[in-house]
Amino acid sequence: MEAVRDMKVPQLRGELRYDEPMSRHVSWRAGGKAKCYFVPADLDDIVKLLAWLPKDEDILWVGLGSNTLVRDSGFDGTVIALHGVLIDLNRLDHDRVYVGAGVTGAKLARFCAKENLVGAEFFAGIPGLIGGALAMNAGAFGGETWQHVISVETINRKGKLHQRHADEYQVGYRHVSGPTDEWFTAAVFQFEQGNGTAASEAIKQLLTKRAATQPMGAASCGSVFTNPDNDYAARLIEASGLKGYRIGGAAVSDKHANFILNDHNATANDIESLIKHVQTTVLEKQGIKLQTEVRIVGGRT
């Protein structure tokens, strides 16, 4: 594959960096370098970049980095950073809201409460951007993203934009599949009209519960494993005696067993090794193979 850095760069208003440490951009604060890291100015910048990149270039979209682990060997491709762009957030009519992929879940929750729309409160518990929530059908406190999606806007790897209806996607628990080689840039959500004051109070209560039960402020990715049918990953991990278990600088949280913390200068390999150890131990002791929520990217060392 032709090296991106040897190609003539198009006129981009954003910033294109090379050999960028991804530990600066993922919430685990660990991992290797990205060959190319792009901070776009706007959607037009993204269109130009995708049209310019080689067709076989690996592409990784990163928002707040709360669901991503880049291996220590790094990512031999181009990262597109969404934080700070695609942040349009508008009420379209009595029950529909247009949301850019770069909007945080917490901002969407607060916006809907202010607009006297209810049903978006759970988004306050999703530690990421709407683009990532759409990609994995993220959820919290009993709510899921795609329960409210009417339509989406996407961009493909050639930089072409599309508008698609929700029924063009197959959606499950923490899983979404649809047209290949496309990424979400925005969505239209539908919520119910209701009491915004009550919604704001519900958000406060949810965040209080989250702070009481999860290791807030620690370097983690949020929940590492999806919940098996009729059970909870955290219960299975705790029942297997793994709370506090560590490999290198990575540790299973003492507060919530479905969180793995960068507790002391952990490498990405420490974290991945601990993920695998948890899976192996839970399978041996509980008979259940835990599946990961987190994306693990990059070549193995």
N, C-alpha and C positions, 0 to 999 in steps of 0.2 A: 504494500500500500504506500502510495506517495505520502511523504511526511507533510503534515499540514503546515509546519513552520517554514517549509521551503516553497510554499505556494504564495502567489501574489494575493495579499489580503484585500478583500473588497472594502469599499468605503463604509465603515461601521462607526456609529456614534458611541457605542459602548466600548468596554475595555476587554481586550483579548490578552490573556496572560499564558505563559508557558511554564511547565514544571511547578504548578501551584500546589502547595501542601493542602491536602483535603482535610487534614486534622483541624484546620482553621474553619471549616465549613460544615462539619457534621457534629451533631450534638454529643457523640461519644468522645470527641476530641482525640481521635486516634486515626491512623491510616497513612498511606503513602501519597505520592504526588499524582496529579492529573497531568497528562501530556499537554492538554489545552483546557483553559478555563475562561468562559466567556460571561461577562456581566453586560447584558444587553441594555440599551437605552429604552427600547419599546418593542412592540410586536414586529414592526417593520425591520428592525435590526435582526430579529430572530429569523424572519423570512430570508433576509440576505445571507445570513450565516449558513442556514440549512441548504440553500441553493448552491452555496460555494463549497461546502464540505464534500469530500469524496463519498461516493455512494456506499462504500463499505466501512465508513468511519463509525466506530462505536460511539453512541451518544448517551449521556447520562444527565437527566434533569434533576436538579437539586433545589429544594426550597429552603426550609429551616434545617435540613439535614437530620431530622428526627427519626428517620426510618432507614438509614443507610450506613453500611460499613464498607469502607474502601480498604482492601487488603494492603499490607505493608509494601507490597511490590508496586502499588499504585494502579492507576487506571489509564490504560493505553488508548485513550480516545478523547473526546471533547465533552466537557461538562458545561451545561447551560444553567446558569444561576438565576432563579426566578425571584428571589427575595428583593422587593422594592420595585418590581415591574409587574405589568398586567394586574393592576390593583383597582380597576373600575368596579364600583359597587353602587348599583342604582335600583330603585324600586320601579318596576315597569308598569304595574297596575295594582289592583286591589289585593292580589295574593302572589304575584310573581316578582322575583328578584334576579337581576343580572349580576353575576359575580365573576370577576377575573380570576385566573388560576393563581395569581400571586397574592390574593387576599388571605389573611390568616383565618383559621376557624373561629378564633375568639372574636375577631372583628366582625365577622358575619353574624355571630350570635348576638353581639351587642347592637348591631345595626337593626336586626329584625325586631329586637325588643323595643328599641326606640321608635320603630315604625308600627308598633302594635301588631306585629306578626308573631305567632307562636309556633313552636315545633322545631326551632333552630337552636334551642338552648344547649343541646348536647354538643354542638360544634365547639363550645368553649372548652371542652375536655379533650379536643384533638390537638396535639402539639405540633401542628404543621400548617401547610398551605392548602388551599382548595384543590389545586392541581393534583397534589399527592393524594388527597382524600378521594377525589374522583377516580384516580388510577387504581386504588386498592379497596374502594368502598369502605373507607375508614368509618369507625363508629366509636361511641362512648356513651355510657350511662343508658344503654338500651336503644339508642338511636343509630341509624346508619345513613350514610350520605345519599345513596341512590334511592332511598325511599322518597326523596323530594326532587329528584332531577326530572325536568321536562325535556330539555334539549342541551346539547353541548356544542361548543366550537372547538375544532381541532386543527392541527397543522401536521403535515406529513414531512418526511425527511427531504423532500424536494422543495420545501417551503411553500407548498400549496395549502390554502385554507379551506376548511370544510365546515358545514353546519349539519349536525346529525341529531336525529330524534333518539330519545332514551331507549326506545324499543329496538334499536340497532345493536344493542349491547346485551350480553349475557352476564347477569350479575348474581353473585353469591356472597357468602360470608367472607369478607376480606379478599374478594376476587372479582375482577371485571375483565371481560374479554370482548373484543369487537374488531373493527377494521385494523389491520396490522400496520406497523410503522407510522402510527399517528399518535400525537400527544395532545392532551387537553390544554386549551388556552383560556376557556371560559365556560360557564354553564348558566342555564336559567333554572332556578329552583322555585318550587311552589310551597308556600306555607299557608297556615290558616290565620285569618284575622282574629285578634283576641286582645287580652289584657297585657299590654307591654310592661306595666309595673310588676305584675305577677311573674312575667317571663324574666325580668331583670332580677327579681328576688330568687327565682329558681336557679339562675346562672350563679348567683352568689353562693347558694347552698351547694350546688354541684362542685364549685371550685373549693369550697371549704372541705367537702368530703374528700376531694382529690388530694388536697394538701395533707389531710389527716391520714390517708391510707397509702400514698405514694411518695417515693423519695424525691421531692421537689428540690431543685437546685443542684442535684448531683448530675454528673456527666453520664447520661444514659440515652437510649433511643426511644424511651417509652416501653410499651409492652413488647417483649421479644417474640413470644409464641402466641399463636391463635388458640382460642379455647376449643377443646374437643367437644363433640356433641354431649350435651347434658352434664358438663363438668367444667372445671376452670383450671387453666394451666398453672396458676399460682398455687392452687390447692395441691395439685399433683407434685409440683416441685417441692413444696414444703413437706408433704407427706413422705417424700423420698429423702428427707434429711439434708437438703441442699441449701437451705437458707444460710448465707454467710460463706458458702464454699467459694474458694478463690483459686485462680490460676494466674500466676504473675501478678500484674496490677489490676486484674479484672475480678469482680466479686458479685455473687448473687446477693441482691439486696436483703438486708435483715427486715426491712419494713414491708416490702412487697416482693414476693419470690419470682414474679414474672418480669422483674427488672434486673438487668445486668449492668453494673456500674463500672466506669473507669475510676477505680478507687485510688490508684497510685501509679500514675504514668504507665498505664496499660498500653500494650501494642495491640494492633488489630488482630494479630495472631493469638494473643492472650484471650481476647474477647471471643473470637471464633472457636478457639479450643474449648472455652468454657461453655459456649452454646452447644457444641457437640457432646461434651461431657454430660450436660443436663439431659439432652435427648437420650443418650445411651443409658443413663442411670434410671430415668423415669420409665423407659421401655422395659428395663430389667425388673424394676420393682413394682411398677403399676400396670405393665402390659400395654401401654399406650405410647405411640410415637408422636411426639410433639412436632408440630409444623411451625416454621418461623414466619413472622410477619416482616421482619427486617430484610432489606435487599443487601446481599453481599456481592460486591463487584470487584473486578481486578483479577489478575493472574495469581496463581499460587506460587509461593516462594519455594 
